Amino acid sequence: MALESGWSVTELGRQPWIVYGVMSVRDAVNPAPGLMTGLWLVLVVYAAMTVATVYVLRRLARGTAVPVAPQEADVRGYPVV
């Protein structure tokens, strides 16, 4: 989060896509249709991956510890789901 925020502040602060004294920020805005759709798609994908990661990590944290070298008897006690 800090890394992405720092990058955003740096890049937005200097606005590298604007030529100083030649082009204003208003002129540099891309009018292409569908940009918001792509942004929302990326946000949805990242949100889904975040939810899936939290779910998997919580499940791993709550699970019963599996022996390091399971024996045949242990396989019945720790079924793989």
C-alpha positions as CSV (number, residue, x, y, z in Angstrom):
1,M,0.0,0.0,0.0
2,A,2.8,2.4,0.9
3,L,4.8,1.5,-2.2
4,E,1.8,2.2,-4.5
5,S,0.8,5.4,-2.7
6,G,4.4,6.7,-2.9
7,W,4.6,6.0,-6.6
8,S,1.2,7.7,-7.2
9,V,2.2,10.8,-5.3
10,T,5.5,11.0,-7.1
11,E,4.1,10.5,-10.6
12,L,1.0,12.7,-10.1
13,G,3.1,15.4,-8.5
14,R,5.4,15.9,-11.6
15,Q,2.8,14.9,-14.2
16,P,5.3,13.5,-16.8
17,W,2.8,13.4,-19.5
18,I,2.4,17.2,-19.5
19,V,4.9,19.4,-21.4
20,Y,5.7,22.4,-19.2
21,G,4.4,25.6,-20.7
22,V,3.1,23.9,-23.9
23,M,0.2,21.7,-22.7
24,S,-2.2,22.0,-19.8
25,V,-3.6,19.2,-17.7
26,R,-7.0,19.8,-19.3
27,D,-5.5,19.2,-22.8
28,A,-3.8,16.0,-21.7
29,V,-6.8,14.1,-20.5
30,N,-7.5,11.1,-22.7
31,P,-11.1,11.3,-24.1
32,A,-11.1,7.6,-25.2
33,P,-14.3,5.8,-24.3
34,G,-14.1,2.7,-22.1
35,L,-11.3,3.9,-19.8
36,M,-13.6,3.8,-16.8
37,T,-14.7,0.3,-17.7
38,G,-11.1,-0.9,-17.7
39,L,-10.4,0.8,-14.4
40,W,-13.5,-0.8,-12.8
41,L,-12.5,-4.2,-14.2
42,V,-9.0,-4.0,-12.7
43,L,-10.4,-2.9,-9.3
44,V,-12.9,-5.8,-9.3
45,V,-10.1,-8.3,-10.2
46,Y,-7.8,-7.0,-7.5
47,A,-10.7,-7.0,-4.9
48,A,-11.5,-10.6,-5.8
49,M,-7.9,-11.6,-5.5
50,T,-7.6,-9.9,-2.1
51,V,-10.7,-11.7,-0.8
52,A,-9.4,-15.0,-2.1
53,T,-6.0,-14.4,-0.5
54,V,-7.5,-13.5,2.9
55,Y,-9.8,-16.5,2.7
56,V,-7.0,-18.9,1.9
57,L,-4.6,-17.5,4.6
58,R,-7.3,-17.6,7.3
59,R,-8.2,-21.2,6.4
60,L,-4.5,-22.1,6.5
61,A,-4.1,-20.4,9.9
62,R,-7.0,-22.2,11.4
63,G,-6.3,-25.6,10.0
64,T,-5.0,-28.6,12.0
65,A,-1.3,-29.1,11.6
66,V,-0.4,-31.9,9.3
67,P,2.5,-34.1,10.4
68,V,5.7,-33.4,8.5
69,A,6.1,-37.0,7.3
70,P,2.7,-38.5,7.5
71,Q,2.3,-42.2,7.9
72,E,-0.4,-44.3,6.4
73,A,-2.5,-44.1,9.6
74,D,-2.2,-40.3,9.5
75,V,-3.7,-40.1,6.0
76,R,-7.1,-41.2,7.4
77,G,-6.8,-38.6,10.2
78,Y,-6.0,-35.7,7.9
79,P,-8.1,-36.0,4.8
80,V,-7.2,-33.7,1.9
81,V,-10.1,-31.6,0.9
